[in-house]
Amino acid sequence: MISQESIRRSGMTSIPDLLRMVPGVHVSQLNGNMWAINTRSPNTRFSDELLVMIDGRSVYNTLFNGVYWSRVDTMLEDIERIEVIRGPGSSLWGSNASNGIVNIVTKTADKTQGLLFNVSAGSGQFDNEESLRFGFAGENHDSRLYIKRTRLVPSTYPPYSEQPSDVFEPGKTDYDGRKWSQAGFRSDIFLSSRQSLTVQGDYYQGYEDEMRIPELKNTIDVTGHNVLARYHHELEDNSTAVLQVYVDYTESEDDFFTDIREIYDVDFTHNFSLTRQEFLWGMSYRQINNRTQHTGNLGRFALSPEKRTDETSSFFIQDEISLVEDTLFLTIGSKFENNDYTGSESQPNMKLAYHYDDNTFFWGSLSKAISIPSRTQADAYLDFNAFNNSCSPLLGFINDPELGCIIAIGSTELKANVLYAKELGYRQKLNNAITIDNTVFMHDYRQHSGGTQLIDYLWGYEGVINYKVDNSWSLEASWSYHRGKDNLTEKEVNNIPRNTGFFSSYYTLNEKIDLDLSYYYTGHTNSQENTQRVDFRIGYRPTTSVELSLVGTNLLDSKYTEGILEVKRANTNIERAIIGKISYQF
């Protein structure tokens, strides 16, 4: 878990970069507005086995099965915590939560009262950012409004030898800037002593630049909005029922492709207790209406049909049984899901937990999880109508009666990718100052050709230690070790770093000054050398209402290339930056 205190003292300016602090999570920034993030698996821009949510609203995009991380945004000061589950969570959250779950939980409105105003500016690619939040209360509600604006300027390209294609000549044009505006609200309404209603929403618009290969500029215009309502009812038998409904609309348009999607989601959960048992059950329904359009130019990506509606319904049940009172617990459960791509699926889980004492905890689990195909895997083709006069099957073309001359890249036989996971964990609080957490895992995959990455198995270790030296100084260190075998070559997986590490030191010099240091290490893969990054932050509070901070990022290198070099896009350098920030709150 990433706390608000860690968010503030890290000096990070984006949610994707904050995930670098979590063991087992691989973060690669491809350019100024694109990230590749995954857990316990090879990393690509669209990782189809990591579910990402904001306050229970999924931001996972089913067009390519992944997350547009630049669009996962809110005021960082309003985040209560970022929960990261490493490993399967499909028995509760459903498909595409095989390798992990990231749930961004924002603060309740009563914790964000008053006015907060932030202004940031920096060197390198970070240009400026401004945000304003105002919290207020009424007789039966707490509420807040916010607005945020971010601007990134283009960065520089790495050397010619590090680009993925010899037809691209870097240096002619830097083109990966971003301009983003976002506003939103939250209102927590108290209906009675046992009932409450949360209503929240966001609106955003902006553009993101990218450089295609060969050298071709592309600007992506994005707009969207969402509204979520959550009703919470504590029943008289001390059970709790929660009903959540949200609507999410996004529209993305660039020089090649337009994607418009509307999501309607309803989710109900209920928990209750029996003698030595805790039951949790629920059901959900989701409808996704997707409309797409392509330019029709030679070889362009397209989907058929252009309009499609997908539905997913599910039911889950979980039972936690106290085998030995306050000591040994068995949790069993499963998600039962029906989707329009692979039909009916089940995703069971079993976990045994042993509380040796108040400070020592052992656990082990067995899980089955699935990831279902994306719409691209089902409906995609490449448009080659310019070749209608010579549309030969010998060249791989298909003369479709409706679409014309195409190359099909979708599949008519779709199957879910299945993961069987085994995990063992050990957590201990050694004293009031030191806490350790260790996990070993074995992921056994049954993947099909439509998957993002085809691997046979992956195993590893993830450990973290926290040391609170005293009330003014805290240290944290983590290390992860991952190894696996490729499903195609039957050789060792070489597109996942074997070793990753993180270290942080947060020191409060006095009531006015903070001194914070962070170190990140990522081992080499087949596409990049190992990387090391050091960030340093100085925070100064001249009054209780004002905080000034100065952050230096990537202090070891002036610039370096990070992540998987994608075939169709030019990856840019991660540059050293100095960022200053002023926060005013009352």
C-alpha positions in Angstrom: 0.0 0.0 0.0 1.2 3.5 -0.8 0.0 6.0 1.8 -0.7 9.7 1.4 2.4 10.5 3.4 4.5 8.4 0.9 2.8 10.1 -2.0 3.6 13.6 -0.7 7.2 12.9 0.3 8.1 10.9 -2.8 8.0 14.1 -4.9 6.3 12.2 -7.8 4.0 14.1 -10.0 2.0 11.2 -11.6 0.1 8.1 -10.4 2.1 5.7 -12.7 5.4 6.8 -11.2 4.2 6.3 -7.7 3.9 2.6 -8.4 7.7 2.3 -8.6 7.6 2.1 -4.8 5.7 -1.3 -4.8 7.7 -4.5 -4.9 6.8 -6.8 -7.8 5.5 -3.9 -9.9 7.4 -3.1 -13.1 7.1 0.5 -14.3 8.6 1.7 -17.6 7.9 5.2 -19.0 8.0 5.0 -22.8 7.6 8.7 -23.5 6.1 11.8 -21.9 2.6 10.4 -21.8 2.9 6.6 -22.2 3.8 4.0 -19.5 4.0 0.2 -19.5 3.1 -1.2 -16.0 2.6 -4.8 -14.9 3.1 -7.1 -12.0 4.7 -10.6 -12.1 4.8 -10.7 -15.8 6.5 -9.3 -18.9 5.8 -5.7 -19.3 4.1 -4.0 -22.3 2.2 -0.8 -22.8 -1.1 -2.7 -22.6 -0.8 -5.4 -19.9 -4.0 -7.4 -20.1 -3.7 -9.0 -16.6 -3.6 -6.0 -14.3 -6.9 -4.5 -13.2 -6.8 -0.7 -12.3 -9.6 1.1 -10.4 -10.3 4.5 -8.9 -12.7 4.2 -6.0 -14.1 1.0 -7.4 -14.5 2.3 -10.9 -12.5 0.3 -13.4 -10.3 2.3 -15.8 -9.3 -0.8 -17.7 -9.8 -0.4 -21.4 -11.2 -3.4 -23.2 -10.3 -2.2 -26.7 -6.7 -3.3 -26.3 -7.0 -4.8 -22.8 -4.9 -2.4 -20.8 -4.7 1.0 -19.2 -4.0 4.4 -20.7 -2.0 5.5 -17.7 -1.7 9.1 -18.7 -5.5 9.3 -18.3 -5.5 7.8 -14.7 -5.4 11.2 -12.9 -6.7 13.1 -10.0 -5.3 15.5 -7.4 -2.5 13.5 -5.6 -3.3 15.3 -2.4 -6.8 13.9 -2.4 -5.6 10.2 -2.6 -6.0 8.4 0.7 -4.0 5.4 -0.4 -3.1 3.3 -3.4 -3.9 -0.4 -2.7 -1.8 -2.8 -4.7 -2.6 -6.5 -4.7 0.2 -8.5 -6.2 -1.1 -11.8 -7.6 -4.6 -12.9 -8.5 -7.7 -11.1 -7.3 -10.1 -12.6 -9.8 -12.2 -14.4 -7.2 -13.6 -11.1 -6.1 -12.9 -8.6 -9.0 -13.3 -10.9 -12.0 -11.4 -11.4 -15.2 -8.3 -9.5 -16.1 -7.2 -9.3 -12.5 -4.8 -12.2 -12.9 -1.4 -10.7 -12.0 -2.6 -7.9 -9.7 -5.0 -5.1 -8.9 -4.3 -1.4 -8.4 -7.1 0.4 -6.5 -6.7 4.1 -6.0 -8.8 5.2 -3.0 -9.5 8.9 -2.6 -10.2 10.6 0.7 -13.7 11.1 2.0 -14.9 14.6 1.6 -14.7 15.4 5.4 -10.9 15.0 5.1 -10.6 17.6 2.3 -12.3 20.7 3.8 -11.2 24.2 3.2 -9.1 25.5 0.3 -6.0 23.9 -1.2 -4.0 25.6 -4.0 -0.9 24.1 -5.7 1.4 25.6 -8.3 4.4 23.6 -9.7 7.0 24.3 -12.4 10.1 22.5 -13.5 12.8 21.9 -16.0 13.2 18.9 -18.3 9.8 17.7 -19.7 7.8 18.8 -16.7 6.6 22.3 -17.5 3.9 23.4 -15.1 0.9 22.2 -13.1 -1.8 24.0 -11.2 -4.6 22.5 -9.0 -7.3 24.0 -6.8 -9.6 22.1 -4.4 -12.3 23.5 -2.2 -14.1 21.5 0.4 -17.3 22.5 2.2 -19.9 21.0 4.4 -23.7 21.3 5.0 -26.1 20.0 7.5 -26.1 16.4 6.1 -23.2 16.3 3.7 -19.5 16.9 3.2 -18.4 17.9 -0.3 -15.5 19.0 -2.4 -14.7 20.4 -5.9 -11.4 20.4 -7.7 -9.8 21.5 -10.9 -6.3 20.5 -12.2 -4.2 21.5 -15.2 -1.0 19.8 -16.4 1.4 20.7 -19.2 4.4 18.6 -20.4 6.7 19.8 -23.1 8.4 17.5 -25.6 11.5 15.6 -24.4 14.5 14.4 -26.4 15.0 11.1 -28.3 17.7 8.5 -27.4 20.6 7.7 -29.8 19.8 6.3 -33.2 21.2 2.9 -32.2 18.6 2.6 -29.4 15.6 3.1 -31.6 13.6 0.1 -32.7 13.6 0.8 -36.4 16.3 1.8 -38.8 13.8 3.9 -40.9 13.5 6.4 -38.1 16.0 9.2 -37.7 15.7 10.7 -34.2 16.5 14.3 -33.5 14.6 16.0 -36.3 11.5 16.6 -34.1 10.8 16.2 -30.4 7.1 15.3 -30.2 5.7 13.7 -27.0 4.1 16.6 -25.1 0.9 16.6 -23.2 -1.7 19.1 -22.1 -4.4 18.0 -19.7 -7.3 19.7 -17.8 -9.5 17.8 -15.3 -12.2 18.8 -12.9 -14.4 16.8 -10.5 -16.4 16.6 -7.4 -17.3 14.4 -4.5 -20.2 14.6 -2.0 -20.7 12.2 1.0 -24.4 12.5 2.0 -25.6 11.2 5.4 -29.1 9.8 4.9 -29.4 8.4 8.5 -27.3 6.8 11.2 -27.1 3.6 9.1 -27.3 4.9 5.5 -25.0 7.0 3.4 -24.7 8.0 -0.2 -21.5 9.0 -2.1 -21.8 10.8 -5.4 -18.7 11.7 -7.3 -17.6 12.4 -10.9 -14.9 13.8 -13.2 -14.6 15.6 -16.5 -11.4 15.8 -18.5 -10.0 16.9 -21.9 -6.6 17.3 -23.4 -4.2 16.1 -26.0 -1.2 13.8 -26.1 1.5 13.8 -28.8 3.4 10.9 -30.1 5.9 10.1 -32.9 5.2 7.2 -35.1 7.8 5.3 -37.1 8.7 6.2 -39.8 8.8 9.8 -38.6 5.1 10.8 -38.5 3.5 13.1 -36.0 0.3 12.1 -34.3 -1.9 14.1 -31.9 -4.5 12.3 -29.8 -7.4 14.4 -28.6 -9.1 13.0 -25.5 -12.3 13.9 -23.7 -14.4 12.1 -21.2 -16.5 12.2 -18.1 -17.8 9.8 -15.4 -20.3 9.8 -12.6 -20.4 7.3 -9.7 -23.0 6.7 -6.9 -22.4 4.4 -4.0 -25.2 3.6 -1.4 -24.0 2.1 1.9 -26.5 0.6 4.3 -25.7 -1.0 7.7 -28.5 -3.4 8.3 -30.0 -4.2 11.7 -28.4 -7.7 11.9 -24.9 -5.9 11.7 -24.5 -6.9 8.1 -23.7 -4.4 5.4 -25.1 -3.9 1.9 -23.4 -1.7 -0.8 -24.9 -0.8 -4.2 -22.6 1.0 -6.6 -23.6 2.4 -10.1 -21.4 4.3 -12.5 -21.4 5.7 -16.0 -18.2 6.3 -17.9 -17.8 8.0 -21.3 -14.5 8.4 -23.2 -13.7 9.7 -26.7 -10.3 9.5 -28.2 -9.5 10.7 -31.7 -6.2 10.9 -33.6 -5.0 11.0 -37.2 -5.7 7.3 -37.7 -8.4 6.1 -35.4 -11.5 7.2 -33.4 -12.6 5.3 -30.3 -15.8 6.2 -28.4 -17.0 4.1 -25.5 -19.8 4.2 -23.0 -19.7 2.0 -19.9 -22.7 1.3 -17.6 -21.8 -0.7 -14.5 -23.9 -1.9 -11.6 -22.4 -3.7 -8.6 -24.0 -5.1 -5.4 -22.2 -6.6 -2.4 -23.5 -7.9 1.0 -21.6 -9.3 3.9 -22.9 -11.0 7.0 -21.7 -13.1 9.9 -22.6 -16.5 11.3 -20.9 -18.4 14.1 -17.2 -18.4 13.3 -17.9 -17.5 9.7 -17.9 -14.3 7.6 -19.8 -14.4 4.3 -19.4 -12.0 1.4 -21.4 -12.3 -1.7 -22.3 -10.0 -4.6 -23.3 -9.7 -8.2 -22.6 -7.2 -11.0 -23.5 -6.3 -14.6 -21.6 -4.2 -17.1 -22.4 -3.0 -20.6 -19.8 -1.5 -22.9 -21.0 0.3 -26.0 -18.1 0.9 -28.4 -18.0 2.9 -31.6 -14.9 3.1 -33.8 -13.8 4.6 -37.1 -10.6 4.6 -39.1 -9.3 6.8 -41.8 -9.2 4.1 -44.5 -5.6 4.8 -45.5 -3.3 2.1 -46.7 -2.6 -0.5 -44.0 -4.5 1.3 -41.3 -5.8 -0.5 -38.2 -9.6 -1.0 -38.1 -12.4 -3.0 -36.4 -15.4 -4.7 -37.9 -18.1 -4.2 -36.9 -17.5 -0.5 -36.2 -20.2 -0.6 -33.5 -20.3 -3.3 -30.8 -22.0 -3.8 -27.5 -20.5 -6.2 -25.0 -22.1 -7.4 -21.8 -20.6 -9.1 -18.7 -22.5 -10.5 -15.7 -21.1 -12.1 -12.7 -21.8 -13.5 -9.2 -19.3 -14.2 -6.4 -19.3 -15.7 -3.0 -16.6 -15.9 -0.3 -16.6 -17.6 3.1 -14.0 -17.0 5.8 -14.1 -19.8 8.4 -12.4 -19.6 11.8 -11.0 -23.1 12.2 -9.2 -22.2 15.4 -10.5 -19.1 17.2 -8.3 -16.0 16.5 -5.6 -18.3 15.1 -6.3 -20.3 12.0 -8.6 -19.1 9.2 -9.7 -20.7 5.9 -11.1 -18.5 3.1 -12.7 -20.1 0.1 -14.6 -18.4 -2.7 -15.1 -18.0 -6.4 -16.3 -15.6 -9.1 -18.7 -16.9 -11.7 -18.7 -14.8 -14.8 -20.3 -14.8 -18.2 -18.9 -12.6 -21.0 -19.5 -12.2 -24.8 -16.0 -13.4 -25.7 -15.4 -16.7 -23.9 -18.8 -17.5 -22.4 -19.0 -18.8 -18.8 -15.9 -18.8 -16.6 -15.2 -19.6 -12.9 -12.3 -18.2 -10.9 -12.0 -20.0 -7.5 -9.6 -19.1 -4.6 -8.6 -20.8 -1.4 -6.4 -19.1 1.3 -5.2 -20.5 4.7 -4.0 -17.9 7.2 -2.3 -18.6 10.5 -1.9 -15.9 13.2 1.0 -17.2 15.3 0.6 -14.2 17.6 -0.4 -10.6 17.5 2.8 -9.7 15.5 3.4 -12.8 13.3 1.2 -13.9 10.4 1.7 -16.8 7.8 -0.5 -17.4 4.8 -0.8 -19.5 1.7 -3.2 -19.5 -1.3 -4.2 -21.4 -4.4 -6.0 -19.5 -7.1 -7.3 -19.8 -10.6 -7.6 -16.6 -12.6 -8.5 -15.7 -16.2 -7.9 -12.8 -18.7 -10.4 -12.6 -21.6 -9.6 -11.4 -25.1 -9.8 -7.8 -26.1 -12.0 -6.4 -28.8 -8.9 -5.9 -30.9 -8.2 -9.7 -30.7 -11.7 -10.4 -31.9 -12.5 -7.8 -34.5 -9.3 -6.2 -35.8 -8.1 -6.0 -39.4 -5.7 -3.9 -41.6 -7.3 -2.0 -44.4 -5.5 -2.5 -47.8 -8.2 -1.3 -50.2 -5.7 0.6 -52.2 -4.6 -2.9 -53.4 -8.0 -3.9 -54.6 -6.7 -4.6 -58.1 -4.1 -7.1 -56.8 -5.7 -8.4 -53.7 -4.0 -11.8 -53.8 -4.3 -14.5 -51.0 -0.6 -15.3 -51.9 0.3 -12.0 -50.3 -1.8 -12.6 -47.2 -4.8 -10.5 -48.4 -8.4 -11.4 -48.0 -11.0 -10.0 -50.4 -13.9 -9.5 -48.0 -17.3 -8.8 -49.6 -18.0 -6.0 -47.2 -14.6 -4.7 -46.1 -12.7 -5.1 -49.4 -9.0 -5.9 -49.4 -7.9 -6.6 -45.9 -5.5 -8.6 -43.7 -7.4 -10.1 -40.7 -5.5 -9.9 -37.4 -8.5 -10.8 -35.2 -9.4 -14.4 -34.3 -12.7 -16.2 -34.6 -11.7 -18.8 -32.0 -11.3 -17.0 -28.7 -10.3 -18.6 -25.4 -9.4 -17.1 -22.1 -5.8 -17.2 -20.8 -5.8 -19.1 -17.5 -3.4 -18.7 -14.6 -3.0 -21.2 -11.7 -1.2 -19.4 -8.9 0.4 -20.7 -5.7 1.6 -18.2 -3.0 3.1 -18.3 0.4 3.6 -15.2 2.7 5.1 -14.2 6.0 4.6 -10.9 7.8 6.0 -9.9 11.2 6.3 -6.9 13.3 9.6 -7.5 15.1 9.2 -4.6 17.5 7.5 -1.2 17.4 10.1 -0.1 14.8 10.6 -2.9 12.3 8.0 -4.6 10.1 8.8 -7.2 7.4 6.7 -8.7 4.6 7.8 -11.6 2.4 6.1 -13.4 -0.4 7.1 -16.3 -2.7 4.9 -17.3 -5.6 4.6 -19.7 -8.6 2.4 -18.7 -11.6 1.6 -21.5 -14.0 0.0 -20.1 -17.2 -2.2 -21.8 -19.8 -2.1 -19.1 -22.5 -3.3 -18.9 -26.0 -2.0 -17.0 -29.1 -4.1 -13.9 -28.4 -2.4 -13.1 -25.1 -0.1 -10.1 -24.6 2.8 -12.2 -23.6 3.2 -16.0 -23.9 5.0 -17.5 -20.9 4.9 -21.0 -19.4 5.5 -20.2 -15.8 7.0 -17.5 -13.6 8.2 -17.7 -10.0 9.7 -15.3 -7.7 10.2 -13.5 -4.3 9.0 -10.1 -3.2 10.1 -8.6 0.2 9.8 -5.3 1.9 11.1 -4.0 5.3 10.0 -0.8 7.1 12.1 0.7 9.9 10.8 3.6 11.9 14.0 4.9 13.4 12.2 7.4 15.6 9.3 9.8 15.2 11.2 11.9 12.7 12.9 9.3 10.5 11.5 6.3 8.6 13.2 4.0 6.2 11.8 1.5 3.7 13.6 -1.0 1.4 12.2 -3.7 -1.0 13.6 -6.2 -3.4 12.0 -8.5 -6.0 13.4 -11.4 -7.8 11.5 -12.9 -10.8 12.3 -15.7 -13.2 10.3 -17.7 -15.7 10.2 -19.7 -19.0 8.9 -18.5 -22.3 6.1 -20.6 -23.8 7.3 -20.3 -27.4 11.1 -20.8 -27.2 11.0 -22.8 -24.0 13.9 -20.6 -22.8 14.1 -18.3 -19.8 11.9 -15.2 -20.0 14.2 -12.3 -20.8 11.7 -9.4 -21.2 11.1 -9.1 -17.4 13.8 -7.7 -15.1 15.2 -10.4 -12.8 15.9 -8.0 -10.0 14.2 -4.7 -8.9 14.7 -2.7 -5.8 13.5 0.4 -4.0 14.8 2.4 -1.0 13.4 5.5 0.7 14.4 7.7 3.6 12.0 10.2 4.9 13.6 12.5 7.5 11.9 15.3 9.3 14.7 17.6 10.4 12.4 19.8 12.5 8.8 21.1 12.4 9.5 23.1 9.2 11.9 21.0 7.1 11.7 17.6 5.5 14.6 15.8 3.7 13.5 12.9 1.6 15.5 10.5 -0.6 14.3 7.7 -3.0 16.4 5.2 -4.9 15.0 2.8 -7.7 16.8 -0.1 -9.4 15.6 -2.1 -12.4 17.6 -5.0 -13.7 18.3 -5.5 -17.4 16.0 -7.1 -19.9 16.4 -8.0 -23.6 15.5 -4.4 -24.6 17.3 -2.3 -22.0 20.3 -2.2 -19.6 19.8 -2.0 -15.9 18.7 1.4 -14.7 19.2 3.3 -11.4 17.3 6.4 -10.4 17.8 8.7 -7.4 15.2 11.4 -6.5 15.7 14.0 -3.7 13.1 16.3 -2.1 13.4 19.2 0.3 10.1 20.4 1.9 9.8 23.6 3.9 6.8 24.9 5.8 7.3 28.5 6.8 3.7 28.6 8.2 1.1 26.0 9.0 -0.7 27.0 5.8 2.2 27.0 3.3 4.5 24.3 2.1 7.4 24.9 -0.4 9.2 21.9 -1.9 12.0 21.4 -4.3 12.4 18.0 -6.0 15.3 16.7 -8.1 14.5 13.6 -10.2 16.9 11.2 -12.0 19.9 12.8 -10.4 22.3 10.1 -11.5 21.8 10.6 -15.3 20.9 13.6 -17.4 18.7 11.3 -19.5 18.2 7.7 -20.3 15.8 5.5 -22.2 13.4 3.3 -20.2 11.1 0.5 -21.1 10.2 -1.6 -24.1 11.0 0.1 -27.4 7.7 -0.3 -29.3 7.8 -1.1 -33.0 5.4 1.6 -34.1 6.4 4.4 -31.8 9.5 6.4 -31.0 10.4 6.1 -27.3 11.9 9.2 -25.7 14.4 9.9 -23.0 13.6 10.2 -19.3 15.3 13.5 -18.5 16.6 14.9 -15.2 14.3 17.5 -13.8 14.2 20.1 -11.1 10.6 20.8 -9.9 9.5 23.4 -7.5 6.1 23.4 -5.8 4.1 25.8 -3.7 1.1 24.6 -1.7 -1.3 26.9 0.2 -4.0 25.5 2.4 -6.5 26.8 4.9 
